[in-house]
Amino acid sequence: MRRQIYLVPGFFGYSKLGGLNYFMRVRQVLETALAARGVQAAVHECRTQPTGSIRSRTVRLMEEIEANGGLEADEIHLVGHSTGGLDIRLLATPGVRVSSNDLGRRIADRVRTVITMATPHFGTPLATVFTTVPGRNLLELLSTLALSRPGRLGIFLGSKLATAVARFDDRFGLKDTPLDYAVAKLLQYITNNPDDPIWTFLREVSTDQGAIIQLTPEGTDLFNAAVIDRPGVNYRSIVVGAPPTSIRGILELIARDRAPTPVIFRLMYALAARQHPAYPYPSPAGAALPILQEGFPFEVDHHTNDGVVPTLSQVYGQPILTVVGDHLDVVGQFRNAGGDRMADWLPSGSGFTEDSFRQVYGTIADEVSGRRAQSAA
């Protein structure tokens, strides 16, 4: 049997950028888990439109599937992180027309599983922030940097300066800092060539920002009214939540990493905790309720989130796993991931570990192999 699994990134997503992978080590860990279950499947990491509309992101996903021989597959299993979870729901929807041909239907006929991770099925307050004047100004700044020669030159020179500072501060014992990691994984790859991937990425951000409105609670309300489940497809969700970080905890994280990045997470957590009064999250019911109550060591309410998406907004279909972690932990971007001390771009102090990471993709492998359905029966 020819099985294919597609990993779909979220908002501001990419497949590879400089020395960074969106799904860090996910492919290797998932392939190992599948092999341990006697399952052969080709795992593909997808490109996407970083901030593009869900429709345009879905078209890009369809192109990726076709290019990787998806129309010859017997089974297609879709795994979407964050906004990627909405992309795969749209692709699987019966009767939907996101392009002028029937490619979407031909692909959807082969889809067997739709697994969403940390997906804002009912929106996230953070998206609303980008619709404000400061949020729009930030995106306009990105557009200027991407599309103008002075903007590109400024970033290029800034990256060279940061590289020099990272080397110089080693003399004072400041080694393996977040700046060193940023230089090694991203900044050293920046050139002044307008065709380099970093500029292509920023140009795509500047030309299509449709997902911003669509990820608001108001936008997902309309999405859910139009996008329905496909008969015969298993819809599963992996739900993520981080415990609130105290001021003392933040200070400890700052001291540990010698960087103020934990403050950014705490700010994002506070913004994501602000539920829209007119669009509350559905209360989990049935089989979803026990797994949420038993899966988290803290109370889950409308304030609980992973630093980006409210936890209650992530529940869709059948929840199969609850994860104590932050939004990027589940895609392999966590402290000491694969022995990399600085692999965490969003330090939350959640306590997510290598064992947690392998549990996530072991659970996904169980779904693809049919083990969970067999054990439930």
Secondary structure, 3 states (H helix, E strand, C coil): CCEEEEEECCCCCCCEECCEECCCCHHHHHHHHHHHCCCCCEEEECCCCCCCCHHHHHHHHHHHHHHCCHHHCCEEEEEEECHHHHHHHHHHCCCCCCCCCCHHHHHHCCEEEEEEECCCCCCCHHHHHHCCHHHHHHHHHHHHHHHCHHHHHHHHHHHHHHHHHHHHHHHHCCCCCHHHHHHHHCHHHCCCCCCCHHHHHHHHHHHCCHHHHHCCHHHHHHHHHHCCCCCCCEEEEEEEEECCCCHHHHHHHHHHHCCCHHHHHHHHHHHHCCCCCCCCCCCCCCCHHHHHHHHCCCCCCCCCECCCCEHHHHCCCEEEEEEECCCCHHHCCCCCECCECCCCCCCCCCCCCHHHHHHHHHHHHHHHHCHHHHHHC
